[in-house]
Amino acid sequence: QYSLAALCGIALGSAFVRSRRVGRTAPSVARRELVVLAALTAASLLTVYTLGVLVAGLGTVSLVDLRQPARRRAATAQIAAFVAGGVVFLACQPWLREALQRQQDQVEVMRPGLPALRLGVLLRDLPSFAISGLPPPLGVGLLIVAAVLVVLAWRATPAARPLVWVAVEVPAVLAALYVSVRSPGAASQARYFSIALPY
């Protein structure tokens, strides 16, 4: 399921980048790209609703693009595609609220020291989603190297900045939810972060 979710994430990111050219392509091509974006949004959320973090990240890019006149048309169309995909997802998942409630029932009660404990677990487990069995000190080093690569990628390829952004946003949001005790204790496992691995 999580491997399929990672594949959906790649397809969604690719469709998003293509749809940013909506204002500069033929109307028929633009419509097709937006339909694909909406369909992939729904398919991604239906695969693993945690991919909503990715959709939110891409939606944030579209909202920022609204401030640029040259990108406003494409950004508006992208937001409409995300909303359409979300509506389809909600129509196909009438039990979503119950699923979210069951997940919240598994969350530990907040107590002093728990966020620090979870942070330690996260620093130990998070790098393993990239390299299995990596010792914690090397894992922290890997995270530092990854941060440097993100900065270099952001500066080197402006067209890829939406994907660089979600490469940071997705694991950061998942990590913040875990450390702040908003997600269950098992949420530090590599499979939950696998949706960010392709980026």
Backbone as CSV, one residue per row, in Angstrom:
resi,resn,N_x,N_y,N_z,CA_x,CA_y,CA_z,C_x,C_y,C_z
1,GLN,0.824,-1.205,0.000,0.000,0.000,0.000,0.865,1.266,0.000
2,TYR,1.927,1.273,0.823,2.755,2.470,0.915,3.662,2.619,-0.305
3,SER,4.035,1.508,-0.931,4.777,1.603,-2.191,3.890,2.209,-3.272
4,LEU,2.619,1.794,-3.290,1.666,2.369,-4.242,1.456,3.854,-3.946
5,ALA,1.430,4.199,-2.654,1.267,5.601,-2.276,2.443,6.435,-2.769
6,ALA,3.653,5.897,-2.661,4.830,6.614,-3.155,4.734,6.822,-4.664
7,LEU,4.254,5.796,-5.378,4.081,5.911,-6.831,3.034,6.978,-7.168
8,CYS,1.942,6.997,-6.410,0.913,8.021,-6.615,1.486,9.412,-6.360
9,GLY,2.340,9.509,-5.344,2.956,10.792,-5.034,3.825,11.295,-6.171
10,ILE,4.586,10.389,-6.796,5.418,10.763,-7.948,4.537,11.254,-9.085
11,ALA,3.485,10.485,-9.375,2.589,10.853,-10.482,1.908,12.190,-10.207
12,LEU,1.493,12.407,-8.960,0.815,13.656,-8.606,1.765,14.849,-8.738
13,GLY,2.990,14.691,-8.253,3.970,15.766,-8.366,4.280,16.100,-9.820
14,SER,4.413,15.060,-10.635,4.689,15.261,-12.058,3.518,15.971,-12.743
15,ALA,2.294,15.540,-12.433,1.110,16.169,-13.028,0.992,17.629,-12.589
16,PHE,1.364,17.895,-11.354,1.305,19.276,-10.861,2.272,20.178,-11.633
17,VAL,3.498,19.709,-11.820,4.486,20.511,-12.548,4.024,20.758,-13.984
18,ARG,3.462,19.729,-14.625,2.972,19.910,-15.996,1.811,20.899,-16.047
19,SER,0.940,20.833,-15.049,-0.244,21.702,-15.070,0.094,23.156,-14.774
20,ARG,1.293,23.438,-14.328,1.697,24.839,-14.112,1.834,25.582,-15.445
21,ARG,1.853,24.824,-16.539,1.976,25.443,-17.861,0.612,25.664,-18.526
22,VAL,-0.456,25.522,-17.753,-1.807,25.584,-18.321,-2.032,26.839,-19.150
23,GLY,-1.573,27.977,-18.681,-1.807,29.221,-19.404,-1.026,29.329,-20.698
24,ARG,-0.056,28.404,-20.912,0.793,28.494,-22.103,0.609,27.308,-23.040
25,THR,-0.450,26.508,-22.842,-0.699,25.348,-23.696,-2.066,25.481,-24.356
26,ALA,-2.320,24.615,-25.326,-3.626,24.616,-26.006,-4.724,24.260,-25.002
27,PRO,-5.927,24.821,-25.164,-7.013,24.550,-24.211,-7.296,23.063,-24.000
28,SER,-7.261,22.281,-25.076,-7.544,20.844,-24.932,-6.481,20.158,-24.086
29,VAL,-5.221,20.534,-24.278,-4.125,19.972,-23.483,-4.251,20.409,-22.028
30,ALA,-4.588,21.673,-21.822,-4.743,22.197,-20.472,-5.851,21.456,-19.722
31,ARG,-6.985,21.250,-20.382,-8.097,20.540,-19.737,-7.687,19.127,-19.364
32,ARG,-6.974,18.456,-20.275,-6.540,17.081,-20.002,-5.600,17.031,-18.795
33,GLU,-4.669,17.961,-18.734,-3.716,17.967,-17.625,-4.412,18.232,-16.292
34,LEU,-5.422,19.091,-16.298,-6.152,19.385,-15.066,-7.030,18.217,-14.631
35,VAL,-7.623,17.525,-15.598,-8.409,16.324,-15.264,-7.499,15.256,-14.661
36,VAL,-6.310,15.106,-15.245,-5.337,14.152,-14.712,-4.942,14.539,-13.289
37,LEU,-4.705,15.835,-13.066,-4.333,16.301,-11.722,-5.438,16.005,-10.712
38,ALA,-6.693,16.263,-11.081,-7.809,15.987,-10.175,-7.943,14.489,-9.911
39,ALA,-7.807,13.685,-10.959,-7.926,12.229,-10.809,-6.813,11.679,-9.926
40,LEU,-5.591,12.161,-10.122,-4.469,11.686,-9.309,-4.585,12.153,-7.861
41,THR,-5.173,13.326,-7.655,-5.421,13.797,-6.285,-6.365,12.825,-5.572
42,ALA,-7.468,12.482,-6.234,-8.430,11.550,-5.636,-7.798,10.181,-5.425
43,ALA,-7.079,9.672,-6.429,-6.462,8.348,-6.320,-5.424,8.306,-5.209
44,SER,-4.645,9.374,-5.070,-3.623,9.429,-4.028,-4.258,9.402,-2.641
45,LEU,-5.283,10.213,-2.443,-5.948,10.261,-1.136,-6.655,8.950,-0.814
46,LEU,-7.194,8.298,-1.830,-7.867,7.018,-1.605,-6.860,5.912,-1.293
47,THR,-5.632,6.053,-1.786,-4.602,5.045,-1.500,-4.153,5.145,-0.053
48,VAL,-3.719,6.327,0.358,-3.332,6.606,1.748,-3.692,8.058,2.023
49,TYR,-4.618,8.299,2.951,-5.062,9.680,3.127,-3.979,10.582,3.701
50,THR,-2.865,9.973,4.173,-1.722,10.780,4.613,-1.151,11.598,3.458
51,LEU,-1.406,11.160,2.216,-0.950,11.932,1.063,-1.640,13.290,0.988
52,GLY,-2.614,13.516,1.851,-3.201,14.845,1.969,-2.152,15.886,2.341
53,VAL,-1.098,15.452,3.039,0.004,16.365,3.375,0.702,16.827,2.095
54,LEU,0.871,15.905,1.141,1.473,16.259,-0.148,0.550,17.186,-0.942
55,VAL,-0.737,16.857,-0.959,-1.703,17.704,-1.663,-1.706,19.114,-1.062
56,ALA,-1.646,19.192,0.266,-1.619,20.504,0.925,-0.359,21.281,0.545
57,GLY,0.767,20.577,0.443,2.008,21.239,0.056,1.951,21.791,-1.354
58,LEU,1.429,20.998,-2.277,1.291,21.463,-3.656,0.250,22.587,-3.747
59,GLY,-0.819,22.465,-2.960,-1.825,23.519,-2.927,-1.251,24.836,-2.415
60,THR,-0.314,24.742,-1.474,0.354,25.949,-0.969,1.142,26.639,-2.078
61,VAL,1.795,25.837,-2.920,2.518,26.408,-4.064,1.555,27.156,-4.973
62,SER,0.387,26.552,-5.226,-0.616,27.207,-6.084,-1.104,28.508,-5.465
63,LEU,-1.308,28.513,-4.157,-1.757,29.735,-3.488,-0.715,30.843,-3.606
64,VAL,0.553,30.475,-3.475,1.634,31.460,-3.639,1.664,31.962,-5.084
65,ASP,1.430,31.044,-6.040,1.430,31.423,-7.460,0.323,32.420,-7.799
66,LEU,-0.745,32.449,-6.996,-1.828,33.397,-7.256,-1.349,34.845,-7.206
67,ARG,-0.248,35.077,-6.517,0.285,36.435,-6.389,1.045,36.878,-7.636
68,GLN,1.339,35.911,-8.534,2.066,36.237,-9.754,1.090,36.262,-10.937
69,PRO,0.896,37.413,-11.558,-0.071,37.501,-12.666,0.153,36.467,-13.769
70,ALA,1.409,36.160,-14.060,1.705,35.212,-15.136,1.274,33.792,-14.786
71,ARG,1.175,33.485,-13.501,0.817,32.128,-13.071,-0.594,32.026,-12.501
72,ARG,-1.295,33.151,-12.421,-2.585,33.173,-11.715,-3.608,32.225,-12.335
73,ARG,-3.678,32.197,-13.657,-4.667,31.340,-14.330,-4.397,29.865,-14.032
74,ALA,-3.147,29.464,-14.172,-2.791,28.063,-13.909,-3.016,27.711,-12.448
75,ALA,-2.650,28.618,-11.536,-2.809,28.349,-10.106,-4.276,28.180,-9.735
76,THR,-5.139,29.042,-10.287,-6.580,28.934,-10.015,-7.120,27.595,-10.507
77,ALA,-6.695,27.189,-11.698,-7.141,25.907,-12.249,-6.627,24.746,-11.412
78,GLN,-5.389,24.839,-10.920,-4.839,23.768,-10.079,-5.618,23.639,-8.780
79,ILE,-5.932,24.763,-8.155,-6.693,24.721,-6.905,-8.064,24.085,-7.151
80,ALA,-8.688,24.430,-8.268,-9.982,23.822,-8.615,-9.828,22.310,-8.800
81,ALA,-8.734,21.873,-9.416,-8.494,20.441,-9.622,-8.299,19.728,-8.286
82,PHE,-7.568,20.364,-7.361,-7.376,19.769,-6.034,-8.707,19.649,-5.296
83,VAL,-9.525,20.686,-5.382,-10.833,20.654,-4.722,-11.702,19.551,-5.323
84,ALA,-11.701,19.432,-6.653,-12.495,18.389,-7.319,-12.027,17.004,-6.880
85,GLY,-10.702,16.795,-6.843,-10.171,15.516,-6.391,-10.533,15.240,-4.946
86,GLY,-10.511,16.270,-4.114,-10.886,16.107,-2.712,-12.344,15.747,-2.534
87,VAL,-13.204,16.342,-3.346,-14.639,16.030,-3.282,-14.886,14.571,-3.665
88,VAL,-14.205,14.110,-4.714,-14.341,12.705,-5.122,-13.872,11.789,-3.999
89,PHE,-12.737,12.145,-3.373,-12.219,11.347,-2.252,-13.238,11.261,-1.124
90,LEU,-13.800,12.404,-0.727,-14.761,12.405,0.372,-16.025,11.623,0.015
91,ALA,-16.429,11.685,-1.242,-17.609,10.933,-1.673,-17.372,9.428,-1.605
92,CYS,-16.119,9.029,-1.845,-15.780,7.599,-1.822,-15.377,7.108,-0.435
93,GLN,-15.229,8.029,0.532,-14.781,7.660,1.874,-15.740,8.204,2.923
94,PRO,-16.982,7.719,2.974,-17.925,8.244,3.964,-17.519,7.910,5.402
95,TRP,-16.617,6.944,5.572,-16.194,6.526,6.906,-14.888,7.212,7.328
96,LEU,-14.474,8.256,6.647,-13.208,8.912,6.950,-13.166,9.431,8.383
97,ARG,-14.244,10.064,8.825,-14.256,10.608,10.185,-14.050,9.513,11.220
98,GLU,-14.683,8.357,11.002,-14.506,7.239,11.941,-13.068,6.744,11.931
99,ALA,-12.460,6.672,10.746,-11.077,6.215,10.647,-10.132,7.169,11.373
100,LEU,-10.365,8.465,11.204,-9.530,9.457,11.888,-9.726,9.388,13.398
101,GLN,-10.954,9.130,13.823,-11.222,9.020,15.253,-10.530,7.794,15.845
102,ARG,-10.566,6.674,15.115,-9.870,5.469,15.591,-8.375,5.725,15.702
103,GLN,-7.842,6.474,14.739,-6.414,6.791,14.797,-6.100,7.653,16.018
104,GLN,-6.957,8.647,16.290,-6.726,9.509,17.445,-6.842,8.736,18.759
105,ASP,-7.674,7.693,18.777,-7.813,6.865,19.982,-6.518,6.133,20.309
106,GLN,-5.648,5.967,19.310,-4.370,5.271,19.524,-3.255,6.210,19.984
107,VAL,-3.534,7.520,19.955,-2.509,8.497,20.346,-2.356,8.502,21.862
108,GLU,-1.105,8.509,22.320,-0.828,8.524,23.752,-1.266,9.845,24.375
109,VAL,-1.534,9.794,25.667,-1.869,11.008,26.407,-0.594,11.823,26.594
110,MET,-0.675,13.120,26.320,0.480,13.995,26.466,0.956,14.004,27.919
111,ARG,2.249,13.841,28.110,2.837,13.921,29.444,4.227,14.540,29.321
112,PRO,4.759,15.112,30.392,6.079,15.746,30.321,7.144,14.751,29.850
113,GLY,7.974,15.186,28.972,9.060,14.345,28.483,8.718,13.511,27.264
114,LEU,7.416,13.374,26.960,7.037,12.539,25.822,7.498,13.133,24.483
115,PRO,7.342,14.444,24.256,7.854,14.987,22.988,9.351,14.767,22.808
116,ALA,10.136,14.924,23.883,11.589,14.706,23.792,11.888,13.241,23.489
117,LEU,11.122,12.335,24.116,11.304,10.911,23.854,10.985,10.594,22.403
118,ARG,9.891,11.164,21.908,9.509,10.922,20.510,10.531,11.506,19.540
119,LEU,11.114,12.646,19.894,12.135,13.237,19.033,13.333,12.301,18.918
120,GLY,13.725,11.701,20.042,14.830,10.731,20.018,14.505,9.526,19.158
121,VAL,13.281,9.033,19.271,12.853,7.892,18.453,12.866,8.266,16.977
122,LEU,12.403,9.478,16.691,12.328,9.931,15.301,13.717,10.052,14.681
123,LEU,14.671,10.621,15.414,16.033,10.755,14.899,16.678,9.389,14.680
124,ARG,16.225,8.405,15.450,16.745,7.052,15.268,16.081,6.345,14.092
125,ASP,14.754,6.548,13.946,13.997,5.795,12.944,13.914,6.468,11.582
126,LEU,13.867,7.818,11.559,13.610,8.523,10.308,14.621,8.216,9.209
127,PRO,15.942,8.221,9.496,16.881,7.932,8.402,16.738,6.530,7.821
128,SER,16.143,5.612,8.585,16.023,4.245,8.101,15.036,4.121,6.950
129,PHE,14.206,5.175,6.725,13.298,5.075,5.581,14.073,5.249,4.282
130,ALA,15.293,5.769,4.372,16.148,5.871,3.189,17.168,4.735,3.141
131,ILE,17.773,4.422,4.289,18.774,3.357,4.363,18.456,2.511,5.584
132,SER,18.061,1.283,5.364,17.666,0.405,6.461,18.858,0.053,7.347
133,GLY,18.632,0.076,8.661,19.660,-0.339,9.603,20.766,0.671,9.835
134,LEU,20.546,1.916,9.468,21.569,2.952,9.609,21.723,3.334,11.081
135,PRO,22.965,3.359,11.618,23.170,3.769,13.021,22.720,5.214,13.227
136,PRO,22.180,5.559,14.420,21.660,6.910,14.666,22.614,8.057,14.337
137,PRO,23.911,8.003,14.727,24.794,9.143,14.382,24.920,9.349,12.876
138,LEU,25.020,8.252,12.123,25.088,8.376,10.670,23.751,8.852,10.109
139,GLY,22.678,8.467,10.773,21.356,8.922,10.341,21.208,10.427,10.457
140,VAL,21.683,10.989,11.581,21.637,12.439,11.756,22.506,13.115,10.692
141,GLY,23.679,12.518,10.414,24.543,13.054,9.355,23.851,13.032,8.003
142,LEU,23.095,11.956,7.745,22.357,11.849,6.483,21.313,12.948,6.362
143,LEU,20.635,13.259,7.477,19.637,14.327,7.461,20.285,15.683,7.169
144,ILE,21.478,15.906,7.712,22.193,17.162,7.454,22.584,17.260,5.980
145,VAL,23.102,16.159,5.439,23.467,16.134,4.016,22.230,16.385,3.153
146,ALA,21.109,15.765,3.534,19.865,15.956,2.780,19.444,17.425,2.799
147,ALA,19.610,18.084,3.957,19.251,19.501,4.057,20.115,20.357,3.137
148,VAL,21.408,20.048,3.067,22.314,20.786,2.181,21.908,20.582,0.720
149,LEU,21.575,19.336,0.360,21.158,19.043,-1.010,19.867,19.778,-1.382
150,VAL,18.974,19.918,-0.414,17.730,20.655,-0.650,18.032,22.109,-0.997
151,VAL,18.934,22.715,-0.232,19.299,24.113,-0.495,19.917,24.257,-1.880
152,LEU,20.820,23.337,-2.233,21.470,23.399,-3.544,20.465,23.196,-4.675
153,ALA,19.525,22.243,-4.481,18.507,21.993,-5.511,17.588,23.200,-5.681
154,TRP,17.247,23.850,-4.584,16.381,25.030,-4.641,17.035,26.145,-5.451
155,ARG,18.332,26.329,-5.256,19.043,27.408,-5.937,19.342,27.070,-7.397
156,ALA,19.540,25.785,-7.689,20.006,25.389,-9.023,18.889,25.269,-10.054
157,THR,17.705,24.846,-9.628,16.643,24.542,-10.601,15.319,25.177,-10.171
158,PRO,15.081,26.431,-10.548,13.833,27.105,-10.142,12.568,26.357,-10.564
159,ALA,12.585,25.709,-11.741,11.384,25.006,-12.221,11.002,23.837,-11.314
160,ALA,11.989,23.299,-10.598,11.733,22.144,-9.731,11.424,22.548,-8.297
161,ARG,11.319,23.842,-8.023,11.124,24.286,-6.643,9.867,23.741,-5.978
162,PRO,8.742,23.555,-6.699,7.593,22.932,-6.025,7.911,21.539,-5.477
163,LEU,8.701,20.759,-6.215,9.051,19.416,-5.758,10.068,19.467,-4.623
164,VAL,10.979,20.443,-4.683,11.929,20.628,-3.581,11.168,21.022,-2.320
165,TRP,10.164,21.884,-2.480,9.353,22.315,-1.348,8.652,21.135,-0.687
166,VAL,7.994,20.271,-1.478,7.279,19.150,-0.860,8.240,18.114,-0.299
167,ALA,9.475,18.058,-0.841,10.478,17.149,-0.278,10.815,17.536,1.156
168,VAL,10.657,18.809,1.471,10.875,19.297,2.843,9.570,19.276,3.632
169,GLU,8.486,19.746,3.002,7.214,19.916,3.701,6.616,18.605,4.196
170,VAL,6.631,17.564,3.365,5.972,16.313,3.745,6.623,15.677,4.974
171,PRO,7.947,15.401,4.964,8.523,14.806,6.178,8.491,15.748,7.374
172,ALA,8.581,17.068,7.130,8.551,18.023,8.241,7.198,18.000,8.946
173,VAL,6.109,17.977,8.176,4.773,17.943,8.779,4.549,16.619,9.514
174,LEU,4.927,15.511,8.884,4.753,14.212,9.541,5.568,14.142,10.829
175,ALA,6.802,14.678,10.784,7.657,14.675,11.977,7.071,15.570,13.066
176,ALA,6.554,16.745,12.673,5.969,17.661,13.657,4.742,17.046,14.318
177,LEU,3.900,16.371,13.548,2.722,15.711,14.116,3.133,14.622,15.100
178,TYR,4.223,13.920,14.778,4.680,12.836,15.653,5.267,13.394,16.951
179,VAL,6.170,14.363,16.825,6.838,14.904,18.015,5.848,15.633,18.918
180,SER,4.848,16.290,18.337,3.849,17.010,19.139,2.746,16.097,19.664
181,VAL,2.906,14.792,19.495,1.973,13.770,19.991,0.583,13.960,19.387
182,ARG,0.553,14.256,18.097,-0.712,14.345,17.373,-0.972,13.101,16.539
183,SER,0.034,12.226,16.432,-0.115,10.982,15.667,0.284,9.807,16.558
184,PRO,-0.155,8.582,16.231,0.143,7.418,17.067,1.636,7.130,17.191
185,GLY,1.992,6.332,18.185,3.395,6.018,18.426,4.071,5.313,17.274
186,ALA,3.309,4.551,16.475,3.905,3.814,15.358,4.190,4.700,14.162
187,ALA,3.794,5.968,14.219,3.916,6.853,13.059,5.350,7.247,12.734
188,SER,6.318,6.817,13.563,7.720,7.107,13.242,8.314,6.047,12.317
189,GLN,7.555,4.992,12.040,8.075,3.910,11.210,8.312,4.370,9.779
190,ALA,9.276,3.728,9.145,9.721,4.149,7.807,8.589,4.167,6.789
191,ARG,7.649,3.226,6.899,6.608,3.134,5.866,5.754,4.400,5.809
192,TYR,5.566,5.055,6.965,4.740,6.262,6.976,5.445,7.435,6.291
193,PHE,6.770,7.423,6.310,7.536,8.491,5.674,7.882,8.143,4.220
194,SER,7.505,6.954,3.767,7.878,6.511,2.429,7.262,7.380,1.336
195,ILE,6.162,8.094,1.666,5.547,8.960,0.656,6.467,10.128,0.296
196,ALA,7.430,10.430,1.172,8.366,11.522,0.883,9.626,11.048,0.182
197,LEU,9.885,9.748,0.222,11.156,9.210,-0.307,11.404,9.545,-1.769
198,PRO,10.394,9.479,-2.677,10.681,9.782,-4.081,11.226,11.194,-4.310
199,TYR,10.875,12.129,-3.440,11.312,13.502,-3.630,12.699,13.734,-3.074
